[in-house]
Amino acid sequence: MMMTMLILGGFLLLFAGGEALVRGSVGIARKAGMSELVIGLTLVGFGTSLPELVTSLEALHEGAVGISIGNVIGSNVANIMLVIGAAAFVRAIMTNPKALMRDGLFMVAVTVVFAVVVWMDAFTRLTGILFTVLLVAYLVVSVVLDRNANSAAGGMHQHEAEEFDANDPIWLSLLMTAGGIAGVIFGAKFLVEGGSDAARLFNVPETVIGISIVAIGTSLPELVTSIVAARKGKADVALGNVLGSNVFNILGILGISAIVYPFSLVETGAANVPLEVAAMQFGQAASMVTWTDMGAIFLSLVLLFVFAFTGRKIARWEGGILLSAYLLYMGLRFDLIPTFGG
């Protein structure tokens, strides 16, 4: 009973806290004269990913590395297969390939770098610094390029900020920002504690809890934002939000997490394995990240590019395929679906 209350309470606080934080910070930024472009690229992207960041830091602080890395992997997969899949299933999503191309290609490049770091089990403090610097450089370059009035990507990021109708009094914006931060911090603590209890109770790896329960909980802001945007016919906002969130999840969350708490993906039972050797070559028992996880990440990218960059829309049936792929991934990771090796 307590475990369920912790998980549900964590979900509620993360969702409400994340929404309040974004609305409050966007309101403060507008009062300070910040442009909609910069707000969309930075505050909205950072705010919607803050639940994942705080949750990952809390998990590492508690020694639950599996929940931390699982949260990032699960969030990236859920953002595409679950969030975009659900939005498209509700209403076909019209896309602008030109606006999505730069962020989409960068997301693919970042994911490839992430796969290499996972393979080498190299989540050191240096890696964290490099990830963070790369994220800052990407944001700066994006702002410079998107100031061009004819930039399709720039228009998309401005629309992301405009989705938040935050013109509250400054005192209310400050109050929502402070309350949002508190909600996210306590929500992350509850969710990590409840997730760890669930892993022990059901005898499943913490990574599985991270990619499922925790990732879905921290992806709720993106899910709600994308479904609302799709219903309004502003699908480029939904897609842009997901692309930015996935980039931030890898570079920002893992970057900051590795700076604060450098970690290894090698299971405790395989602690004698040299970390400079490829971690994943030792098989599922050695690394917390499995081939199924990496396959799901790259499958989600392939499906997104095929659906979004061809035909200029993601049809409802394509949204159904994304949702089905997500259910398949969950089934495989919870050992609900038999495999050839099993």
C-alpha positions as CSV (number, residue, x, y, z in Angstrom):
1,M,0.0,0.0,0.0
2,M,2.8,2.4,0.9
3,M,4.7,1.6,-2.3
4,T,1.6,2.4,-4.4
5,M,1.0,5.6,-2.5
6,L,4.7,6.7,-3.1
7,I,4.5,6.0,-6.8
8,L,1.2,7.7,-7.3
9,G,2.2,10.6,-5.1
10,G,5.4,10.9,-7.1
11,F,3.5,10.9,-10.4
12,L,1.2,13.6,-9.2
13,L,3.9,15.9,-7.7
14,L,6.2,15.5,-10.8
15,F,3.4,16.3,-13.2
16,A,1.9,19.2,-11.2
17,G,5.4,20.5,-10.2
18,G,6.7,20.3,-13.8
19,E,3.7,22.2,-15.1
20,A,3.9,24.9,-12.4
21,L,7.6,25.3,-12.9
22,V,7.4,25.8,-16.7
23,R,4.5,28.1,-16.5
24,G,6.1,30.2,-13.7
25,S,9.5,30.4,-15.3
26,V,8.0,31.3,-18.7
27,G,6.0,34.0,-17.0
28,I,9.1,35.4,-15.4
29,A,11.1,35.2,-18.6
30,R,8.4,37.2,-20.5
31,K,8.4,39.9,-17.8
32,A,12.1,40.1,-18.2
33,G,11.7,40.6,-22.0
34,M,13.1,37.3,-23.1
35,S,12.1,36.4,-26.7
36,E,9.7,33.6,-27.4
37,L,12.4,31.8,-29.4
38,V,14.8,31.6,-26.5
39,I,12.0,30.7,-24.1
40,G,11.0,27.8,-26.4
41,L,14.5,26.5,-26.9
42,T,15.6,26.7,-23.3
43,L,13.0,27.1,-20.6
44,V,10.3,24.9,-22.2
45,G,12.8,22.2,-23.1
46,F,14.5,22.3,-19.8
47,G,11.3,22.6,-17.8
48,T,9.6,19.6,-19.4
49,S,12.7,17.5,-18.8
50,L,13.4,18.6,-15.2
51,P,11.3,15.7,-13.8
52,E,13.7,13.3,-15.5
53,L,16.8,15.2,-14.3
54,V,15.8,15.4,-10.6
55,T,14.6,11.8,-10.7
56,S,17.9,10.6,-12.1
57,L,19.9,12.6,-9.6
58,E,17.8,11.2,-6.8
59,A,18.2,7.7,-8.0
60,L,22.0,8.0,-8.3
61,H,22.1,9.6,-4.8
62,E,20.3,6.5,-3.5
63,G,22.6,4.1,-5.4
64,A,19.8,3.1,-7.8
65,V,21.8,3.4,-11.0
66,G,19.4,1.1,-12.9
67,I,16.5,3.5,-12.2
68,S,18.6,6.5,-13.4
69,I,19.7,5.1,-16.7
70,G,16.4,3.3,-17.2
71,N,14.6,6.6,-16.8
72,V,16.6,8.2,-19.6
73,I,16.3,5.3,-22.0
74,G,12.6,4.7,-21.1
75,S,11.8,8.4,-21.5
76,N,13.4,8.7,-24.9
77,V,11.6,5.6,-26.1
78,A,8.3,6.7,-24.5
79,N,8.6,10.2,-26.0
80,I,8.5,8.8,-29.5
81,M,6.5,5.5,-29.3
82,L,4.1,6.5,-26.5
83,V,3.8,10.3,-26.6
84,I,3.9,10.8,-30.4
85,G,2.1,7.5,-31.0
86,A,-0.8,8.5,-28.6
87,A,-1.0,12.0,-30.1
88,A,-1.1,10.7,-33.7
89,F,-3.6,8.0,-32.7
90,V,-5.9,10.7,-31.3
91,R,-5.5,12.9,-34.5
92,A,-3.2,12.5,-37.5
93,I,-0.2,14.7,-37.1
94,M,0.8,17.0,-40.0
95,T,4.6,17.5,-40.1
96,N,7.1,20.0,-41.5
97,P,10.2,18.0,-42.4
98,K,12.2,21.1,-43.0
99,A,11.5,22.4,-39.5
100,L,12.3,19.0,-37.9
101,M,15.4,18.1,-40.0
102,R,18.1,19.8,-38.0
103,D,16.9,18.8,-34.5
104,G,16.0,15.3,-35.8
105,L,19.5,14.7,-37.3
106,F,21.2,16.1,-34.1
107,M,19.0,13.8,-32.0
108,V,20.2,10.8,-34.1
109,A,23.9,11.9,-33.7
110,V,23.5,12.3,-30.0
111,T,21.9,8.9,-29.7
112,V,24.8,7.3,-31.5
113,V,27.2,9.0,-29.1
114,F,25.1,7.7,-26.2
115,A,25.2,4.2,-27.6
116,V,29.1,4.4,-27.8
117,V,29.3,5.6,-24.2
118,V,27.0,2.8,-23.1
119,W,29.1,0.3,-24.9
120,M,32.3,1.6,-23.3
121,D,30.6,2.1,-19.9
122,A,32.2,5.5,-19.8
123,F,29.9,7.7,-17.7
124,T,32.7,9.5,-16.1
125,R,32.8,13.1,-14.9
126,L,34.7,14.0,-18.0
127,T,32.0,12.5,-20.2
128,G,29.4,14.5,-18.2
129,I,31.3,17.7,-18.8
130,L,31.6,17.0,-22.5
131,F,27.9,16.2,-22.7
132,T,26.9,19.4,-20.9
133,V,29.2,21.6,-23.0
134,L,27.8,20.0,-26.2
135,L,24.3,20.8,-25.1
136,V,25.1,24.4,-24.3
137,A,26.8,24.8,-27.7
138,Y,23.8,23.3,-29.4
139,L,21.4,25.7,-27.7
140,V,23.6,28.7,-28.6
141,V,24.0,27.7,-32.2
142,S,20.2,27.0,-32.5
143,V,19.4,30.4,-31.1
144,V,21.8,32.1,-33.6
145,L,20.5,30.2,-36.5
146,D,16.8,30.5,-35.6
147,R,16.9,34.3,-35.3
148,N,16.6,34.1,-39.1
149,A,13.0,35.1,-39.9
150,N,12.8,32.4,-42.5
151,S,14.0,29.7,-40.2
152,A,11.3,26.9,-40.1
153,A,12.9,25.5,-36.9
154,G,12.9,28.9,-35.3
155,G,9.1,29.3,-35.9
156,M,8.6,25.8,-34.4
157,H,10.4,26.7,-31.2
158,Q,8.6,30.0,-30.9
159,H,5.3,28.1,-31.1
160,E,6.5,25.8,-28.3
161,A,6.7,28.8,-26.0
162,E,3.4,30.3,-27.2
163,E,1.7,27.1,-26.1
164,F,2.2,28.3,-22.5
165,D,-0.2,31.2,-22.0
166,A,1.8,32.4,-19.0
167,N,1.1,36.1,-18.4
168,D,0.5,36.0,-14.7
169,P,1.6,38.7,-12.2
170,I,5.3,38.4,-11.3
171,W,4.5,37.3,-7.7
172,L,2.4,34.5,-8.9
173,S,5.0,33.4,-11.4
174,L,7.7,33.3,-8.7
175,L,5.4,31.4,-6.4
176,M,4.6,28.8,-9.1
177,T,8.3,28.4,-9.9
178,A,9.2,27.8,-6.3
179,G,6.3,25.5,-5.8
180,G,7.1,23.7,-9.0
181,I,10.7,23.1,-7.9
182,A,9.6,21.7,-4.6
183,G,7.0,19.5,-6.2
184,V,9.5,18.0,-8.7
185,I,12.1,17.4,-5.9
186,F,9.6,15.6,-3.6
187,G,7.9,13.8,-6.5
188,A,11.3,12.4,-7.6
189,K,12.1,11.3,-4.1
190,F,8.8,9.5,-3.7
191,L,8.9,7.9,-7.2
192,V,12.5,6.6,-6.7
193,E,11.6,5.2,-3.3
194,G,8.4,3.6,-4.6
195,G,10.2,2.3,-7.7
196,S,13.0,0.7,-5.7
197,D,10.4,-1.0,-3.4
198,A,8.6,-2.3,-6.5
199,A,11.8,-3.8,-7.9
200,R,12.4,-5.7,-4.7
201,L,8.8,-6.8,-4.3
202,F,8.4,-8.1,-7.8
203,N,12.0,-9.3,-8.1
204,V,12.7,-7.4,-11.4
205,P,15.8,-5.3,-12.2
206,E,15.7,-1.6,-11.2
207,T,16.4,-0.8,-14.8
208,V,13.1,-2.3,-15.8
209,I,11.3,-0.2,-13.3
210,G,13.2,2.8,-14.6
211,I,12.2,2.3,-18.2
212,S,8.6,1.6,-17.4
213,I,7.0,3.1,-14.2
214,V,9.6,5.9,-13.7
215,A,10.0,6.8,-17.3
216,I,6.2,7.0,-17.9
217,G,5.8,9.1,-14.8
218,T,8.5,11.6,-15.8
219,S,7.2,11.7,-19.4
220,L,3.7,12.8,-18.4
221,P,4.4,16.5,-19.1
222,E,5.4,15.7,-22.7
223,L,2.5,13.3,-23.1
224,V,-0.1,15.9,-22.1
225,T,1.6,18.8,-24.0
226,S,1.8,16.7,-27.2
227,I,-1.8,15.4,-27.1
228,V,-3.1,18.9,-26.5
229,A,-1.0,20.3,-29.3
230,A,-2.1,17.6,-31.7
231,R,-5.8,18.3,-30.9
232,K,-5.2,21.9,-31.7
233,G,-3.5,21.0,-35.0
234,K,-0.1,22.2,-33.9
235,A,1.7,18.9,-34.3
236,D,5.1,20.6,-35.1
237,V,5.0,21.8,-31.5
238,A,4.5,18.2,-30.2
239,L,7.3,16.8,-32.4
240,G,9.7,19.7,-31.7
241,N,9.1,19.2,-27.9
242,V,9.9,15.5,-28.2
243,L,13.0,16.0,-30.2
244,G,14.3,18.7,-27.8
245,S,13.4,16.6,-24.8
246,N,15.3,13.5,-26.1
247,V,18.4,15.6,-26.8
248,F,18.2,17.1,-23.3
249,N,17.6,13.7,-21.7
250,I,20.9,12.4,-23.1
251,L,23.2,15.5,-23.0
252,G,21.6,17.3,-20.1
253,I,20.4,14.7,-17.7
254,L,23.2,12.2,-18.2
255,G,25.7,15.0,-18.5
256,I,24.7,16.6,-15.2
257,S,24.2,13.3,-13.5
258,A,27.7,12.0,-14.5
259,I,29.2,15.2,-13.3
260,V,27.6,15.0,-9.9
261,Y,27.6,11.2,-9.5
262,P,29.9,9.4,-12.0
263,F,28.5,5.8,-12.4
264,S,29.0,2.4,-14.0
265,L,26.5,0.3,-15.8
266,V,28.2,-2.9,-14.9
267,E,26.1,-5.0,-12.5
268,T,27.4,-5.6,-9.0
269,G,27.9,-9.2,-9.7
270,A,30.3,-8.3,-12.5
271,A,32.2,-5.6,-10.7
272,N,35.5,-7.3,-11.5
273,V,35.0,-6.6,-15.2
274,P,37.4,-3.8,-16.3
275,L,35.4,-0.7,-17.1
276,E,37.7,0.2,-20.0
277,V,36.4,-2.9,-21.9
278,A,33.1,-2.7,-23.7
279,A,30.5,-3.3,-21.1
280,M,27.7,-4.7,-23.3
281,Q,29.9,-7.4,-24.9
282,F,29.6,-9.3,-21.6
283,G,25.9,-9.8,-22.2
284,Q,22.7,-9.0,-20.4
285,A,24.0,-10.2,-17.1
286,A,26.9,-7.8,-17.1
287,S,25.4,-4.5,-18.2
288,M,22.2,-2.9,-16.8
289,V,21.5,-1.8,-20.4
290,T,20.5,-4.6,-22.7
291,W,20.5,-5.0,-26.5
292,T,16.7,-4.8,-26.3
293,D,16.9,-1.3,-24.8
294,M,19.3,-0.1,-27.5
295,G,17.3,-1.8,-30.2
296,A,14.1,0.0,-28.9
297,I,15.9,3.4,-29.0
298,F,17.0,3.0,-32.6
299,L,13.8,1.4,-33.7
300,S,11.9,4.4,-32.4
301,L,14.2,6.8,-34.4
302,V,13.7,4.7,-37.6
303,L,10.0,4.7,-37.2
304,L,9.9,8.5,-36.4
305,F,11.9,9.4,-39.4
306,V,10.0,7.1,-41.8
307,F,6.6,8.4,-40.5
308,A,7.4,12.1,-40.0
309,F,9.8,12.8,-42.9
310,T,7.8,11.0,-45.6
311,G,4.2,11.9,-46.6
312,R,4.4,15.1,-44.4
313,K,2.2,13.5,-41.7
314,I,2.0,10.8,-39.1
315,A,-1.3,9.0,-39.8
316,R,-3.5,7.4,-37.1
317,W,-2.5,3.9,-38.2
318,E,1.2,4.9,-37.9
319,G,0.5,6.2,-34.4
320,G,-1.0,2.7,-33.7
321,I,2.2,1.1,-34.9
322,L,4.3,3.3,-32.5
323,L,2.0,2.4,-29.6
324,S,2.2,-1.3,-30.5
325,A,6.0,-1.1,-30.7
326,Y,6.0,0.4,-27.2
327,L,3.8,-2.4,-25.8
328,L,6.1,-4.9,-27.5
329,Y,9.2,-3.3,-25.8
330,M,7.5,-3.4,-22.4
331,G,6.5,-7.0,-22.9
332,L,10.0,-8.0,-23.8
333,R,11.6,-6.2,-20.8
334,F,9.1,-7.7,-18.4
335,D,9.6,-11.2,-19.9
336,L,6.0,-11.4,-20.8
337,I,6.9,-12.3,-24.4
338,P,8.9,-15.4,-25.1
339,T,12.1,-14.9,-27.1
340,F,14.2,-17.2,-29.2
341,G,16.9,-17.3,-26.6
342,G,14.5,-18.1,-23.8
